[in-house]
Amino acid sequence: MDLNVGPVSIVFLALACALAFTCVILSSRRARRIDAMSVPALRALVRELRKHPVEDRASQLLRGAREGTWERRLASEVEDAPPGPSRVAAANDVLFDVDHEIDIGKTWATASVRIAVAGTGVLGAGAYILHGGLVAFAGALLIGFFGAVMSYWFGERGNERAAQRREAFDALVYALLPDEASGARAQRARRRDRG
């Protein structure tokens, strides 16, 4: 049994580290994207909006939301639309786009786990076949396992952030359109089922 760490082992272990690190970075991107798409304290913003009269909430949100956020787009669309079904449709259009943005990357973590395990397994087998030894094989598998666990953890974190963000946006719509919100939620659910 060869337990020496030679140049072949080092190359293959470096490749396994690079592959596992890339998988972890890829799977962590979804949570960061979701965090960056709106204000961090969206629930606090909703609580603050509820202190104002219903008819002033969209303009208050428009004044308070920073440029380029989904909150600002929602406030703008709701304020520009005439009262009634048009506001519900405007809110639904924005929320449909938000749902689409949140869903981008939802399979990245799963793919990262598979790539980390399979890729480092292939690298470990290649190292063993090219006389890198058992250390290179076991090291590559260990690195792949660690990369897969971290990728899975970041994927779960992204799923958790997605659920929290969806709930917060629903609360924002309820704050802006309390009377129409139940209809908006039902209409959005139907659109999500179709799309």
C-alpha positions in Angstrom: 0.0 0.0 0.0 1.6 3.3 -1.2 0.9 6.2 1.2 3.4 8.5 -0.4 2.3 12.0 -1.5 4.0 12.7 -4.8 3.5 15.3 -7.5 0.7 13.4 -9.1 -1.2 13.2 -5.8 -0.7 17.0 -5.2 -2.0 17.9 -8.7 -5.1 15.7 -8.4 -5.8 16.9 -4.9 -5.5 20.5 -6.1 -7.9 19.8 -8.9 -10.3 18.2 -6.4 -10.1 21.3 -4.2 -10.7 23.6 -7.1 -13.7 21.5 -8.3 -15.3 21.3 -4.8 -14.7 25.1 -4.2 -16.3 25.9 -7.5 -19.4 23.8 -6.6 -19.7 25.5 -3.2 -19.5 29.0 -4.8 -22.1 28.1 -7.4 -24.5 26.7 -4.8 -24.1 29.8 -2.6 -25.0 32.2 -5.3 -28.8 31.8 -5.0 -29.0 32.9 -1.4 -26.9 36.0 -2.2 -29.0 36.8 -5.3 -32.2 36.6 -3.2 -30.7 38.8 -0.5 -29.7 41.4 -3.0 -33.0 41.7 -4.8 -34.7 43.7 -2.1 -34.2 45.5 1.2 -32.9 43.3 4.0 -35.5 44.3 6.5 -38.6 43.9 4.3 -40.8 42.8 7.2 -39.9 46.0 9.1 -40.8 48.0 6.0 -44.2 46.3 5.9 -44.8 47.1 9.6 -43.9 50.7 9.0 -46.2 50.9 6.0 -49.1 49.6 8.0 -48.9 52.7 10.2 -50.0 54.8 7.2 -53.5 55.0 5.7 -54.1 52.4 3.0 -54.4 55.0 0.2 -50.9 56.5 1.1 -49.0 53.3 1.4 -47.9 53.0 -2.2 -46.5 56.5 -2.3 -44.8 56.0 1.1 -43.2 52.8 -0.3 -42.2 54.6 -3.4 -40.5 57.3 -1.4 -38.8 54.8 1.0 -37.7 52.1 -1.4 -34.3 52.4 -3.0 -33.9 52.6 -6.8 -33.7 49.3 -8.6 -35.5 47.1 -6.0 -38.6 45.1 -6.4 -40.3 47.1 -3.7 -39.9 50.3 -5.7 -41.2 48.6 -8.9 -44.2 47.2 -7.0 -45.0 50.6 -5.5 -44.7 52.3 -8.8 -46.9 49.8 -10.6 -49.5 49.9 -7.9 -49.5 53.7 -7.7 -49.8 54.1 -11.5 -52.7 51.6 -11.8 -56.3 52.7 -11.3 -57.9 51.3 -8.1 -59.5 47.9 -8.3 -58.7 44.9 -10.6 -56.0 46.9 -12.4 -54.0 47.3 -9.2 -54.3 43.6 -8.5 -53.1 42.8 -12.0 -50.2 45.2 -11.7 -49.2 43.7 -8.4 -49.5 40.2 -9.8 -47.2 41.0 -12.7 -44.5 42.3 -10.4 -44.9 39.3 -8.1 -44.8 36.9 -11.0 -41.5 38.4 -12.1 -40.2 38.2 -8.5 -41.2 34.5 -8.3 -39.3 33.9 -11.5 -36.2 35.8 -10.2 -36.3 33.8 -6.9 -36.5 30.5 -8.8 -33.4 31.2 -10.8 -30.7 28.9 -9.5 -33.0 26.6 -7.4 -31.3 23.5 -9.0 -27.7 24.8 -8.7 -27.2 23.3 -5.3 -28.4 19.8 -6.4 -26.1 20.0 -9.5 -23.2 21.2 -7.3 -23.6 18.2 -5.0 -23.6 15.8 -7.9 -20.7 17.4 -9.6 -18.6 17.6 -6.4 -19.2 13.9 -5.6 -18.8 12.6 -9.2 -16.1 14.9 -10.2 -13.8 14.4 -7.3 -14.5 10.6 -7.5 -13.3 10.6 -11.1 -10.3 12.7 -10.0 -9.5 10.3 -7.2 -9.8 7.3 -9.4 -7.6 9.0 -12.0 -5.0 9.8 -9.4 -5.0 6.2 -8.1 -4.7 4.8 -11.7 -1.8 7.2 -12.5 0.1 6.0 -9.4 -0.9 8.9 -7.2 -1.6 6.4 -4.5 -4.3 5.7 -2.0 -3.7 9.1 -0.3 -4.7 11.0 -3.5 -7.8 8.7 -3.9 -9.0 9.1 -0.3 -8.1 12.8 -0.2 -10.1 13.5 -3.4 -13.1 11.6 -2.1 -12.9 13.4 1.3 -12.6 16.8 -0.5 -15.6 15.9 -2.7 -17.7 14.9 0.3 -16.9 18.1 2.1 -17.8 20.1 -1.1 -21.0 18.2 -1.5 -22.0 18.8 2.2 -21.3 22.5 1.9 -23.1 22.8 -1.5 -26.2 21.0 0.1 -26.1 23.4 3.1 -26.0 26.5 0.8 -28.8 25.1 -1.3 -31.0 24.7 1.8 -30.0 28.2 2.9 -31.2 29.4 -0.6 -34.5 27.6 -0.3 -35.0 29.1 3.1 -34.3 32.6 1.9 -36.6 32.0 -1.1 -39.5 31.0 1.2 -38.9 34.0 3.5 -38.7 36.4 0.6 -41.9 35.1 -0.9 -43.7 35.5 2.5 -42.3 39.0 2.9 -43.5 40.0 -0.6 -46.9 38.6 0.1 -47.1 40.6 3.3 -46.0 43.7 1.4 -48.9 43.2 -1.1 -51.3 42.7 1.8 -50.1 46.0 3.3 -50.5 47.8 0.0 -53.8 46.2 -1.2 -55.5 44.8 1.9 -58.9 44.5 0.3 -57.7 43.1 -3.0 -54.8 41.0 -1.6 -56.8 37.7 -1.2 -57.8 37.9 -4.9 -54.3 38.8 -5.9 -52.9 35.8 -4.1 -55.4 33.4 -5.7 -54.7 34.8 -9.2 -50.9 34.5 -8.6 -51.3 30.9 -7.5 -53.2 30.1 -10.6 -50.5 31.7 -12.8 -47.7 29.9 -11.0 -49.5 26.6 -11.5 -49.9 27.3 -15.2 -46.3 28.6 -15.7 
